[in-house]
């Protein structure tokens, strides 16, 4: 990979890290506003719980993305000659993929194989087994 491309990827990783580090965690609103209120609005409760779950998942996703970007920047600094090579097969990852996902560790083929392994065996909407 050329030094100019490595510099471009480093800038993208640094921008990603900065943006994610500045991002504040989403607030997870409590179900009740005070500890003494024993009345629970049964209509509001499911919406509140769903909002809490969504906020929690988004916070976890942001934290994971920040860690991936930090690890990628460390890989870039420690071994610039190997950066951009697939961690599975060793082939070079397409630069367009790295521009879109500068923290990518796998080429498209290896990522596709890994994604297939993680899927459930359910093939149709009506399969529940």
C-alpha positions in Angstrom: 0.0 0.0 0.0 1.3 3.4 -0.9 2.3 5.9 1.8 -0.3 8.3 0.6 -3.0 5.7 1.1 -1.8 4.8 4.5 -1.8 8.5 5.4 -5.4 8.7 4.2 -6.5 5.7 6.2 -4.7 7.1 9.3 -6.6 10.4 8.9 -9.9 8.5 8.6 -9.2 6.4 11.7 -8.2 9.5 13.7 -11.4 11.3 12.6 -13.5 8.2 13.6 -11.8 8.0 17.0 -12.3 11.7 17.6 -15.9 11.6 16.6 -16.7 8.6 18.7 -14.8 9.8 21.7 -16.7 13.1 21.6 -20.1 11.4 21.3 -22.0 11.3 24.5 -23.6 8.1 25.7 -27.3 8.0 25.1 -29.3 8.5 28.3 -31.2 5.4 29.5 -34.3 6.9 31.1 -35.6 5.2 34.2 -39.1 3.8 34.2 -40.1 6.0 37.1 -39.0 9.6 37.8 -38.6 9.0 41.6 -38.1 6.1 43.9 -41.4 6.6 45.7 -43.8 6.5 42.8 -45.4 3.1 42.8 -47.8 3.7 40.0 -46.6 2.5 36.6 -48.2 3.6 33.4 -48.8 0.2 31.8 -49.2 1.8 28.4 -45.9 3.7 28.7 -43.8 0.9 30.3 -43.2 -1.2 27.1 -42.1 2.0 25.2 -39.8 3.0 28.0 -38.2 -0.5 28.1 -37.8 -0.5 24.3 -36.1 2.9 24.4 -33.8 1.7 27.2 -32.8 -1.4 25.2 -32.2 0.7 22.0 -30.1 3.2 23.9 -28.1 0.5 25.6 -27.4 -1.3 22.3 -26.4 1.9 20.5 -24.0 2.8 23.4 -22.4 -0.7 23.2 -22.1 -0.4 19.4 -20.4 3.0 19.7 -18.0 1.6 22.3 -17.2 -1.4 20.1 -16.6 0.8 17.1 -14.2 3.0 19.1 -12.2 0.0 20.2 -12.0 -1.3 16.6 -10.8 2.0 15.3 -8.2 2.3 18.1 -6.9 -1.2 17.4 -6.7 -0.5 13.7 -4.8 2.7 14.3 -2.4 0.7 16.5 -2.0 -1.9 13.8 -1.3 0.8 11.2 1.4 2.4 13.5 3.0 -0.9 14.5 3.1 -2.6 11.2 2.3 -0.3 8.3 3.6 -2.9 5.7 1.0 -5.4 6.8 -1.9 -3.0 7.3 -4.6 -3.5 4.8 -4.0 -7.3 4.5 -6.7 -9.7 5.3 -6.2 -11.3 8.8 -7.5 -14.7 7.4 -6.1 -15.2 3.9 -3.4 -12.5 3.8 -4.7 -11.0 0.6 -4.8 -7.2 0.2 -8.1 -5.7 1.2 -9.5 -3.4 -1.5 -8.7 0.2 -0.8 -12.4 1.2 -1.4 -13.4 -1.2 1.4 -10.8 0.3 3.7 -12.0 3.8 2.9 -15.5 2.8 3.9 -14.4 0.8 6.9 -10.8 1.7 7.8 -10.9 -0.7 10.7 -11.7 -3.7 8.4 -9.6 -6.7 9.2 -11.0 -9.1 6.6 -11.4 -9.0 2.8 -14.9 -9.2 1.3 -14.6 -12.9 0.6 -13.4 -13.8 4.2 -16.0 -11.5 5.7 -18.7 -13.1 3.7 -17.7 -16.6 4.9 -17.6 -15.4 8.5 -21.0 -13.7 8.2 -22.5 -17.0 6.8 -21.2 -18.9 9.9 -22.9 -16.5 12.3 -26.3 -16.8 10.7 -29.1 -18.9 12.1 -30.3 -22.0 10.4 -33.7 -20.5 9.8 -34.4 -20.2 6.1 -38.0 -19.0 6.0 -40.1 -16.7 8.2 -42.1 -19.7 9.3 -39.1 -21.8 10.4 -39.0 -21.7 14.2 -36.7 -24.7 14.8 
